[in-house]
C-alpha cells in the first residue's frame, strides 16, 4: 500500500489490520518523523514498512515484488496540489507509471503471476459540472478544470494505468472524503474556489477504508477488473456546496455562511464536483457502505478535533468574517486577490468575466435550487 499515512490510506490500513490472519501488509512511506509516529502501531504488530518515495523505483519494487495486490492510494492531493501543480503532476503521474512498469515486468518474467493494481483516482477527473448538469457516470468525458493540475494528474495517471498492459487493474474514482482535517484547512484560499451551487457526493473515511479492505478479498468476481468505478457515499451524502457549508458550520457551533462569508468571495465555476449516477454499483459488488448520514458523520468528525475547536461558538461572527476575508484575499490563490490584481485568466475561469463577478447577488437575492438526490439510473 502507498499513501497509508493519508486520510483514505490510514482508514484502509486500519481495516486491514483487523484481519491479520488474512492479510500480510507492506506499506511504502516517506521516512518522516510524523509518518514514523503514525505507523508505529502497525510496525509494533509486525507490519512491514518500506521507507522510501513514490518516485523511487527501488522502493516501489521492494514493496511490490512479493505482492498479490497493490493499493496505490498515495500522491499529492488538495490543497497542496493547488499550491504545487508541477510537483503534483510529477508525483501522481510518475508514481503510477513506475508501478505499472514494475508490475508489467514482474508479470512478463513470471507468466504464472498476477499482481492486481488498485489505483485511487478522483471525482476531479470529470471537471466542472454545475446544475442542471451535476450528475455523472463512468464513461463521461474526462476534462480537468482550468488550472486544476490535480485533476489533470489523475486523468494522466489513469491513462498510464490502462496502458501498462497489466493483467488486472482497476481505477476507483474517489469523491471528497469527510474527515476532521477539512476544518483544519479552512484557512486555505482554495476553500473559496468552490461554487456555492455546485454539487458533490461525499463519502466517510470509514466507508473509504472498508472499500480498500473489501477489494483485497479473494471473492472478487473476475469481471470486476480492468474497469473504472465511481466511489461515493450514495444518496445520503449528495449535497450542494451550500448545504455542506451550512451543515458543517452548524455542527461546529459556528454562525451560518450568511454571517461569516460574502457570496462574491466564492467562484461561480471552474471547480470539480458531481453526484454519481452509478456509485451504487461499486457498493453492490464490494458492500463497503454502512448505514450512515451526513449529520452522524459530522458528529464523529467533531469528536476527533482538537479541544480548541470547541471554542468556536464563543467567537463573534464579525471576527470570523474578518479572518475568512483575509483568507479569500491571500495572494496567489485567494479569489479576491485575482480581483485586486485584475488577473484576467483567473477571473474568466472563476466567474466568466469581471462583469459577472460584479453582478453576484447578495445573500438575500440568491436562490439555491432544491435538487432531487435520487440516482438517475
C-alpha positions in Angstrom: 0.0 0.0 0.0 1.1 3.5 -0.8 -0.5 6.5 1.0 -1.0 4.6 4.2 -0.5 7.7 6.3 -3.1 9.8 4.4 -6.8 10.0 5.1 -8.1 7.2 2.9 -4.9 5.1 3.3 -4.9 5.2 7.1 -8.5 4.2 7.2 -7.8 1.3 4.8 -4.8 0.2 6.8 -6.9 0.2 10.0 -9.4 -2.2 8.3 -6.7 -4.5 7.0 -5.1 -4.7 10.5 -8.4 -6.0 11.9 -7.7 -9.2 9.9 -4.1 -10.2 10.5 -4.9 -13.8 9.6 -6.0 -12.7 6.1 -3.5 -10.0 5.1 0.2 -9.6 5.1 0.6 -5.9 4.5 3.6 -3.9 3.3 3.5 -0.1 3.3 5.6 2.4 1.4 6.1 5.6 3.3 8.4 8.6 3.4 10.8 8.4 6.4 9.5 11.5 8.2 9.0 11.9 11.9 5.2 12.2 11.6 5.0 9.1 9.4 7.0 7.0 11.8 4.7 8.1 14.6 1.6 7.3 12.6 2.9 3.8 11.5 4.3 2.8 15.0 1.2 0.8 15.9 1.3 -1.0 12.5 5.0 -1.8 13.0 4.5 -3.0 16.6 2.1 -5.6 15.2 4.6 -6.9 12.8 3.7 -4.8 9.8 6.5 -4.2 7.2 7.3 -0.6 6.1 9.5 0.2 3.2 10.9 3.7 3.9 11.1 5.4 0.5 9.5 7.6 -2.0 6.8 7.3 -4.6 9.2 8.2 -7.4 11.9 5.9 -6.2 11.8 2.8 -8.4 13.8 0.6 -6.0 11.5 1.5 -3.1 8.4 0.6 -5.1 9.9 -2.6 -6.4 10.8 -3.7 -2.9 7.1 -3.3 -1.8 5.6 -4.8 -5.0 7.9 -7.8 -5.7 6.1 -10.2 -3.3 2.6 -8.7 -3.5 -0.6 -10.2 -4.8 -2.3 -6.8 -4.9 -1.1 -3.2 -4.9 -3.2 -0.5 -3.3 -1.9 2.8 -4.9 -3.6 5.4 -2.6 -0.7 7.8 -2.3 0.0 11.0 -4.1 -0.4 14.8 -4.0 -3.9 15.9 -3.0 -5.7 19.2 -2.4 -4.9 21.8 -1.2 -1.2 21.0 -1.6 -1.9 20.1 -5.2 -3.1 23.7 -6.0 0.0 25.2 -4.4 2.4 22.9 -6.1 0.9 22.0 -9.5 4.1 20.8 -11.2 5.1 18.6 -8.3 1.6 17.2 -8.3 1.9 16.2 -12.0 5.3 14.7 -11.4 4.4 12.7 -8.4 0.9 11.5 -9.3 1.7 10.5 -12.9 5.2 9.4 -12.3 4.3 7.0 -9.5 1.6 5.4 -11.4 3.8 5.0 -14.4 6.5 3.4 -12.3 4.1 1.0 -10.6 2.7 -0.1 -14.0 6.2 -0.6 -15.3 7.3 -2.7 -12.3 4.2 -4.9 -12.2 4.3 -5.4 -16.0 7.9 -6.5 -15.9 7.3 -9.0 -13.0 4.3 -10.5 -14.8 6.2 -10.9 -18.0 9.1 -12.5 -16.2 6.8 -14.8 -14.3 3.9 -15.8 -16.6 2.0 -17.6 -13.8 1.9 -14.5 -11.6 -0.8 -11.9 -11.5 -0.5 -8.7 -9.4 -3.7 -6.8 -9.2 -3.3 -3.0 -9.2 -5.9 -0.8 -7.5 -5.5 2.9 -8.4 -7.4 5.6 -6.5 -8.5 8.2 -9.0 -10.7 11.3 -8.3 -14.0 12.9 -9.0 -12.0 15.8 -10.2 -11.4 13.9 -13.5 -14.9 15.0 -14.6 -14.2 18.7 -14.3 -16.7 21.4 -13.6 -20.3 20.2 -13.9 -22.8 22.6 -12.3 -26.6 22.1 -12.1 -28.5 21.1 -14.1 -25.6 19.1 -15.4 -24.5 17.9 -12.0 -24.9 14.1 -12.5 -22.0 12.0 -13.9 -21.0 8.4 -14.5 -18.1 6.3 -15.7 -17.9 6.8 -19.4 -18.5 10.5 -19.3 -15.8 12.8 -20.8 -12.9 13.5 -18.5 -11.8 17.1 -18.6 -9.8 18.9 -16.0 -11.0 22.3 -14.9 -8.6 25.1 -15.9 -5.6 25.4 -13.6 -6.5 22.1 -12.0 -3.2 20.2 -12.1 -4.6 17.7 -9.6 -7.4 16.6 -11.9 -5.0 16.5 -14.9 -2.6 14.4 -13.0 -5.4 11.9 -12.1 -6.5 11.7 -15.7 -3.0 11.1 -17.0 -2.2 8.6 -14.2 -5.3 6.6 -15.1 -4.2 6.6 -18.7 -0.8 5.3 -17.6 -2.5 2.5 -15.7 -4.7 1.5 -18.6 -1.7 1.5 -21.0 0.6 -0.5 -18.7 -0.5 -3.9 -20.1 -1.4 -5.4 -16.7 -3.5 -8.5 -16.3 -5.7 -7.0 -13.5 -6.2 -3.3 -12.7 -9.0 -1.1 -11.5 -9.4 2.6 -11.2 -11.5 3.8 -8.3 -12.5 7.4 -8.8 -12.8 8.6 -5.3 -15.1 11.5 -4.3 -14.4 14.0 -1.4 -13.9 12.4 2.0 -15.5 13.7 5.2 -12.7 13.9 7.7 -11.7 16.3 10.5 -8.8 17.7 8.6 -11.3 19.6 6.4 -11.8 22.0 9.2 -8.1 22.5 9.8 -7.8 23.6 6.1 -10.3 26.4 6.4 -7.5 28.9 6.3 -6.6 27.9 2.8 -7.9 30.1 0.0 -8.8 27.0 -2.1 -11.9 27.0 0.2 -13.3 29.8 -1.9 -12.7 28.1 -5.3 -15.8 26.0 -4.7 -19.1 27.3 -6.3 -21.8 27.5 -3.7 -24.3 26.0 -6.0 -22.0 23.1 -7.0 -22.7 19.5 -6.0 -20.6 16.7 -4.6 -21.4 13.2 -3.4 -19.3 12.9 -0.2 -18.1 9.7 1.5 -16.9 9.0 5.0 -13.4 7.9 5.9 -14.9 4.7 7.4 -16.6 3.7 4.1 -13.4 4.6 2.2 -11.3 2.3 4.5 -13.8 -0.5 4.2 -13.6 -0.2 0.4 -9.8 -0.8 0.4 -10.2 -3.9 2.6 -13.1 -5.3 0.6 -11.2 -5.0 -2.6 -8.4 -7.2 -1.3 -10.7 -10.2 -0.6 -10.5 -13.5 -2.6 -14.1 -13.4 -3.7 -13.9 -10.5 -6.1 -15.5 -11.6 -9.4 -13.2 -11.7 -12.5 -15.4 -9.2 -14.4 -14.8 -6.6 -11.7 -11.3 -5.9 -13.1 -9.9 -3.8 -15.9 -12.5 -1.1 -15.5 -13.1 2.2 -13.7 -15.7 2.8 -10.9 -17.0 5.8 -9.1 -16.7 5.7 -5.3 -19.2 7.8 -3.3 -21.4 7.5 -0.2 -24.7 7.4 -2.1 -27.9 9.3 -1.7 -27.5 10.4 2.0 -24.2 12.1 1.1 -25.3 14.0 -2.0 -25.0 17.7 -1.0 -24.9 21.0 -2.7 -21.9 23.0 -1.5 -24.0 25.5 0.3 -25.7 22.6 2.1 -22.3 21.3 3.1 -21.2 24.7 4.4 -24.3 25.1 6.4 -24.1 21.6 7.9 -20.5 21.7 8.9 -20.7 25.2 10.4 -23.8 24.3 12.4 -22.1 21.1 13.7 -19.2 23.3 14.9 -21.5 25.8 16.6 -20.4 28.5 14.1 -22.7 31.2 12.6 -24.2 30.3 9.2 -22.5 31.2 5.9 -24.6 34.3 5.5 -23.0 35.7 8.7 -19.3 35.0 8.0 -18.9 35.0 4.2 -19.9 37.1 1.3 -21.2 35.4 -1.9 -18.7 37.2 -4.1 -15.8 35.6 -2.2 -16.6 32.3 -3.9 -16.0 31.3 -7.6 -19.1 30.7 -9.8 -17.4 28.0 -11.9 -14.2 26.0 -12.7 -14.2 23.5 -9.8 -15.0 19.8 -9.8 -17.8 18.1 -8.1 -20.7 15.9 -9.2 -23.3 13.4 -7.9 -22.6 9.9 -9.2 -25.3 8.2 -11.2 -23.5 4.9 -10.8 -21.8 4.8 -7.4 -24.3 2.3 -6.0 -22.8 -0.2 -8.5 -19.5 -0.4 -6.6 -21.3 -1.0 -3.3 -23.3 -3.7 -4.9 -20.1 -5.5 -5.7 -18.0 -4.8 -2.6 -20.5 -3.9 0.1 -18.4 -1.2 1.7 -21.2 1.1 2.9 -22.7 1.0 6.4 -25.9 2.8 7.3 -24.9 6.4 8.0 -25.8 10.0 7.4 -24.1 13.3 6.8 -25.2 14.5 10.3 -23.8 11.4 12.0 -20.5 11.7 10.2 -20.2 15.3 11.3 -20.7 14.3 14.9 -17.9 11.8 14.6 -15.7 14.3 13.0 -16.3 16.8 15.8 -15.2 14.3 18.4 -11.9 13.9 16.7 -11.0 17.6 16.6 -8.5 19.3 18.9 -10.0 20.9 22.0 -9.6 24.5 20.8 -12.2 23.9 18.1 -14.8 23.7 20.9 -14.2 27.4 21.5 -15.6 28.4 18.1 -19.2 29.0 19.4 -17.9 31.9 21.6 -16.1 33.7 18.7 -18.3 36.6 17.4 -19.4 36.3 13.8 -17.7 39.5 12.7 -14.3 38.2 14.0 -14.7 35.0 12.0 -15.7 37.1 8.9 -12.7 39.3 9.2 -10.4 36.3 9.4 -12.1 34.5 6.4 -11.9 37.6 4.3 -8.2 37.7 4.8 -8.1 34.0 3.6 -10.0 34.9 0.5 -7.6 37.8 -0.2 -4.4 35.8 0.1 -2.1 36.5 -2.8 -1.8 33.8 -5.4 -4.9 31.5 -4.8 -7.2 33.9 -3.0 -10.1 34.8 -5.3 -10.3 38.3 -4.0 -6.6 38.7 -4.9 -7.5 38.0 -8.5 -9.9 40.9 -8.5 -7.4 43.2 -6.8 -4.6 42.4 -9.3 -7.0 42.1 -12.3 -5.8 38.6 -13.0 -7.9 38.1 -16.2 -7.2 34.4 -16.7 -8.3 33.6 -13.2 -11.3 36.0 -13.3 -12.5 34.4 -16.5 -12.1 30.9 -15.2 -13.8 31.6 -11.9 -16.6 34.0 -12.9 -16.7 34.2 -16.7 -16.0 37.9 -16.6 -15.4 40.8 -14.3 -19.0 41.9 -15.0 -20.3 38.6 -13.8 -18.3 39.0 -10.6 -19.8 42.4 -10.0 -23.3 41.1 -10.6 -23.1 38.4 -8.0 -26.2 38.9 -5.9 -26.3 39.4 -2.1 -27.4 36.5 0.2 -30.9 37.8 0.3 -31.2 37.6 -3.5 -29.6 34.2 -4.1 -31.9 31.4 -4.9 -30.4 27.9 -4.5 -32.3 25.1 -6.3 -33.8 22.2 -4.4 -32.3 19.3 -6.3 -33.7 15.7 -6.2 -31.0 13.4 -4.8 -32.2 10.0 -6.1 -29.8 8.4 -8.6 -31.0 8.8 -12.2 -30.2 5.2 -13.1 
